[in-house]
Amino acid sequence: MKNIKTFVAVTVLSLISFGSFAQSVTASASTLDAAEAQIADQAQQAGAAYKITGARVDNRAYVSAELIK
């Protein structure tokens, strides 16, 4: 029984700590370069790196990214 409680506690704590390292952000602008620049600014303000997870261009450019600390 003690092993099960320990396993559950470790699992929960690892999920909580994983969630604190990644944050999703989005930006929109008239061009992809401008939208990526907004993402880069958000990452710099948060003191993190970023990884673009999606981009779309309709009448405007939309970019989503994950900030990685």
TAZI-V818930 format. One record per residue. N is the residue number from 1. SS is DSSP state (H for helix, E for strand, C for the rest). PHI is phi in radians with two decimals (NA if undefined). Layout:
BEGIN
n = <N N>
ss = <SS SS>
phi = <PHI PHI>
END
This chain:
BEGIN
n = <1 2 3 4 5 6 7 8 9 10 11 12 13 14 15 16 17 18 19 20 21 22 23 24 25 26 27 28 29 30 31 32 33 34 35 36 37 38 39 40 41 42 43 44 45 46 47 48 49 50 51 52 53 54 55 56 57 58 59 60 61 62 63 64 65 66 67 68 69>
ss = <C H H H H H H H H H H H H H H H H H H C C E E E E E E E E C C H H H H H H H H H H H H H H H C C E E E E E E E E E C C C E E E E E E E E C>
phi = <NA -1.11 -1.12 -1.15 -1.10 -1.13 -1.07 -1.11 -1.09 -1.13 -1.09 -1.11 -1.13 -1.20 -1.19 -1.15 -1.19 -1.12 -1.14 -1.42 -1.58 -2.09 -2.43 -1.56 -2.36 -2.34 -2.66 -2.39 -2.78 -1.35 -2.33 -1.12 -1.07 -1.19 -1.16 -1.15 -1.10 -1.12 -1.09 -1.08 -1.11 -1.09 -1.15 -1.11 -1.09 -1.49 1.18 -2.36 -1.58 -2.41 -2.31 -1.26 -1.85 -2.97 -2.62 -2.57 -2.18 -2.03 -1.38 -2.30 -1.74 -2.14 -2.28 -2.07 -2.60 -2.01 -1.48 -2.10 -1.70>
END
